[in-house]
Amino acid sequence: MGIKSYKNLIVWQKAIELVVSIYELTESLPKSEIYGLSSQMRRSSVSVPSNISEGSLRGTRKDYCHFISTAFASGGELETQIEVLKRLPFGKNLDYLKSEKLLDEVMKMLNVLIQKLKTDN
């Protein structure tokens, strides 16, 4: 693929930043959410860079595209979970700016990468 390591991919680096921001965001959630929304959001966020790295190491374009698409889908899950959190009483006063900005950047980059993988032969 021309990249020596998935760690050199800006989308992977941004996705790692996203994970950190989601952990920071969910840190202030009520303890009752430790196995609920907090856990779901953390797993969704971790899934994004995990699938980017796994796909890049699989070796085939088809596999890479599949795992990048899975990362994109996990980002979609996270978008939904953030929206749910915003509507809950304990989520109304949280600062979503950093997480939403990073998620938006990552989703745009993943979308471009998916399109590139599908069209380049």
Secondary structure, DSSP 8 states (H G I E B T S, - for coil): ---S-GGG-HHHHHHHHHHHHHHHHHTTS-GGGTTTHHHHHHHHHHHHHHHHHHHHHH-SHHHHHHHHHHHHHHHHHHHHHHHHHHHSGGGTT---HHHHHHHHHHHHHHHHHHHHHHH--
